[in-house]
Amino acid sequence: MNDSSLEQFGFYLQDAEAAWTGNAKSAFGLQNVKWSDEQWQQCKLEYFTEINEASTAAGYWNDITMFFVRTHKSGQVDALLT
């Protein structure tokens, strides 16, 4: 039995500065990068350029990855199937 579904989770970001701060410090962020101040500023400039280009009147869509897993004990299913 394969019972799966797909749902989209996310929200519109209105504050690009808050998005930069959150993303730079996230698990996939830049907290361990050893850059000069010039490199940080260049990265931040490129980030805001991309965010602004991708934004709509509602803001920038921030997609969130989540996995919801449902499971069961095989003995219970086997009893139901026989």
C-alpha positions as a Markdown table, in Angstrom:
| # | Residue | x | y | z |
|---|---|---|---|---|
| 1 | Met | 0.0 | 0.0 | 0.0 |
| 2 | Asn | 1.5 | 3.3 | -1.0 |
| 3 | Asp | -0.2 | 6.3 | 0.6 |
| 4 | Ser | 1.6 | 9.5 | -0.1 |
| 5 | Ser | 0.7 | 13.1 | -0.7 |
| 6 | Leu | 2.5 | 16.3 | -1.6 |
| 7 | Glu | 1.7 | 19.7 | -0.1 |
| 8 | Gln | 3.5 | 23.0 | -0.6 |
| 9 | Phe | 4.6 | 24.9 | 2.5 |
| 10 | Gly | 6.0 | 28.4 | 2.6 |
| 11 | Phe | 5.2 | 32.1 | 2.9 |
| 12 | Tyr | 6.0 | 35.4 | 1.4 |
| 13 | Leu | 8.9 | 37.3 | 2.9 |
| 14 | Gln | 8.5 | 41.0 | 3.1 |
| 15 | Asp | 11.7 | 42.0 | 4.8 |
| 16 | Ala | 14.8 | 41.2 | 2.7 |
| 17 | Glu | 17.2 | 42.1 | 5.5 |
| 18 | Ala | 15.5 | 39.6 | 7.9 |
| 19 | Ala | 15.7 | 37.0 | 5.1 |
| 20 | Trp | 19.4 | 37.6 | 4.7 |
| 21 | Thr | 20.0 | 37.3 | 8.4 |
| 22 | Gly | 18.0 | 34.2 | 8.7 |
| 23 | Asn | 19.4 | 32.5 | 5.7 |
| 24 | Ala | 23.0 | 33.4 | 6.4 |
| 25 | Lys | 22.7 | 31.8 | 9.9 |
| 26 | Ser | 20.6 | 28.8 | 8.9 |
| 27 | Ala | 21.9 | 25.2 | 8.7 |
| 28 | Phe | 22.7 | 25.8 | 5.1 |
| 29 | Gly | 24.1 | 29.3 | 5.7 |
| 30 | Leu | 27.4 | 31.1 | 5.8 |
| 31 | Gln | 28.2 | 31.1 | 9.5 |
| 32 | Asn | 31.5 | 29.2 | 9.0 |
| 33 | Val | 32.7 | 31.1 | 5.9 |
| 34 | Lys | 36.0 | 33.0 | 6.3 |
| 35 | Trp | 35.6 | 36.0 | 4.0 |
| 36 | Ser | 36.9 | 39.5 | 4.0 |
| 37 | Asp | 34.5 | 42.4 | 4.6 |
| 38 | Glu | 34.6 | 43.1 | 0.8 |
| 39 | Gln | 33.6 | 39.5 | 0.0 |
| 40 | Trp | 30.7 | 39.6 | 2.6 |
| 41 | Gln | 29.4 | 42.9 | 1.1 |
| 42 | Gln | 29.6 | 41.5 | -2.5 |
| 43 | Cys | 27.7 | 38.4 | -1.4 |
| 44 | Lys | 25.1 | 40.4 | 0.3 |
| 45 | Leu | 24.7 | 42.7 | -2.7 |
| 46 | Glu | 24.3 | 39.8 | -5.0 |
| 47 | Tyr | 21.8 | 38.2 | -2.6 |
| 48 | Phe | 19.6 | 41.3 | -2.5 |
| 49 | Thr | 19.8 | 41.7 | -6.3 |
| 50 | Glu | 18.5 | 38.2 | -6.7 |
| 51 | Ile | 15.8 | 38.6 | -4.1 |
| 52 | Asn | 14.6 | 41.8 | -5.6 |
| 53 | Glu | 14.5 | 40.3 | -9.1 |
| 54 | Ala | 12.5 | 37.3 | -7.9 |
| 55 | Ser | 10.1 | 39.3 | -5.7 |
| 56 | Thr | 6.5 | 40.2 | -6.6 |
| 57 | Ala | 4.1 | 42.7 | -5.1 |
| 58 | Ala | 3.4 | 40.1 | -2.4 |
| 59 | Gly | 7.1 | 39.7 | -1.6 |
| 60 | Tyr | 9.5 | 36.9 | -2.1 |
| 61 | Trp | 8.2 | 33.3 | -1.8 |
| 62 | Asn | 10.1 | 31.3 | 0.7 |
| 63 | Asp | 9.5 | 27.6 | 0.1 |
| 64 | Ile | 9.9 | 25.4 | 3.2 |
| 65 | Thr | 10.9 | 21.8 | 3.0 |
| 66 | Met | 9.1 | 19.5 | 5.4 |
| 67 | Phe | 8.7 | 15.8 | 5.5 |
| 68 | Phe | 5.7 | 14.2 | 7.2 |
| 69 | Val | 6.0 | 10.5 | 7.7 |
| 70 | Arg | 3.2 | 8.2 | 8.6 |
| 71 | Thr | 4.0 | 4.6 | 9.4 |
| 72 | His | 2.4 | 1.5 | 10.9 |
| 73 | Lys | 3.4 | -1.8 | 12.5 |
| 74 | Ser | 3.5 | -4.5 | 9.9 |
| 75 | Gly | 1.7 | -7.0 | 12.1 |
| 76 | Gln | -1.4 | -4.8 | 12.3 |
| 77 | Val | -1.6 | -4.4 | 8.5 |
| 78 | Asp | -0.9 | -8.1 | 7.9 |
| 79 | Ala | -3.8 | -9.0 | 10.2 |
| 80 | Leu | -6.1 | -6.6 | 8.3 |
| 81 | Leu | -5.1 | -8.0 | 4.9 |
| 82 | Thr | -5.8 | -11.6 | 5.8 |
